[in-house]
Amino acid sequence: MLLDASEVVSANPMMPESHKRKRATVESLYDTSQAQSSVLERAQEVEVSLDPKFPSLLKVMLPSHVTGGFWLGLPKKFCCEHLPKQDIMIALEDENGEEFETKYLADKVGLSGGWRGFSIAHKLLEGDVIVFHLVTPSKFKVYIVRSNGLDELDGAIGLMRLDACKKMDTGDTTACEREESETLEPISEDNAIAFNTKSCPISDHSESESEDDVGFEVLDGLRLSESVVTFEEVKCMDDFNVLVNGLIINSEFSKYILNKYYELCCSQNSFLHEHLLEGLNCKLVAGVISETVNIADAIRACNITTPEGNFSTWDQTLKAFQGLGMNIGFLLARLDQLVSLASKSKRFKEARLEKDQAEEEMRCLEAKLLEVKEAVNRLESEIETLNTSSENPELVFQEVAKSSW
């Protein structure tokens, strides 16, 4: 059973001369970084003691590995050669046999979900070196070489060396006969990763990771920005990055949304999110930007028959975003203009309808008036005829009434 690099035991006096010479070399070449070099050297000695049948790698802990984003990028070459091509769960087994499940993201070549828990549980600090031993395609045995525990590490290396040398009695001398051709490099932000397999020597950062990973860390698709770029410096879509709290959050958007947002920013010659309130969650900012793009698209696609409720909802949402600091006054102005035009159009239609109704009523009244006029004329004619008659109807009536039977 492989032992943890943090156990305290006495140093092994039988340590091979090759590793003693390595220590001397490191001390003479890198006087200005003796502490870091010593940690890496000791971690490398732990790695040398591991079963060479399984690939291994070293990882020096940077601030972003143990605080904040808790994303652990792995050497791309190592991942391509030894890890699956799809996202899987990878177990990290510590010295006590306890396993921690982590999510391996194949496209981003690193450990995401679960790494934070492992880091916190083992109190990892910047400068610590982790030895990863890939014992199965989905399981690493993990050895921690602490930057503040060098005395303890001497004992751990000695114990592992003793375990490795015991194999010589059974004919397995590989662990004690590793080649002395490996060399150490000084540790820096740009030279923080090394890995080793039975067919691949230790490599520095530039050899083992893609160029896209140099200069920043990947945090579940988010990236630490190297510098703040003004919008005037953005010449094309390839230069366009959505920067929030020092992180580039382009990965939070679909290609369509990102392109549309770029067009909106170009229309105002500025980053619309540039003055958002500080400290807002990246997911919230991404949601605000995405919804802004959706509303902008809806405004461009609306027509005169769009329900008033839609305009009201868009207006309330944009005003809320504006309160957070989004520069979307131009969208609100366009929306106000459309609402005004829609209101005028609605009133125009209503007025026309009312006019038609009034005209119809007037036609009805005119027809009725004509009918009344005709009745008046007829009655006047009748009255005139009766009035000019030679017989008086009243006198005739009296005579008829009083006449004999």
Salt bridges, closest charged atoms under 4 A:
GLU17 OE2 - LYS20 NZ 3.63
GLU41 OE2 - ARG23 NE 3.64
GLU45 OE1 - ARG23 NH2 3.09
ASP51 OD2 - LYS53 NZ 3.85
GLU81 OE1 - HIS82 NE2 3.62
GLU93 OE1 - LYS139 NZ 2.50
GLU93 OE2 - LYS141 NZ 3.44
ASP94 OD2 - HIS122 NE2 2.89
GLU99 OE2 - LYS139 NZ 3.11
ASP128 OD2 - ARG146 NH1 3.70
ASP154 OD1 - ARG23 NH2 3.53
ASP154 OD1 - ARG42 NH1 2.51
GLU180 OE1 - ARG21 NH2 2.42
GLU182 OE1 - LYS22 NZ 3.53
GLU209 OE2 - HIS205 NE2 3.14
GLU217 OE1 - HIS65 NE2 3.39
GLU252 OE1 - LYS283 NZ 2.89
GLU263 OE1 - LYS260 NZ 3.87
GLU308 OE2 - LYS346 NZ 2.95
ASP315 OD2 - LYS319 NZ 3.15
GLU350 OE1 - ARG347 NH1 3.36
GLU354 OE2 - ARG347 NH1 3.51
GLU359 OE2 - LYS355 NZ 2.44
GLU360 OE1 - ARG363 NH2 2.52
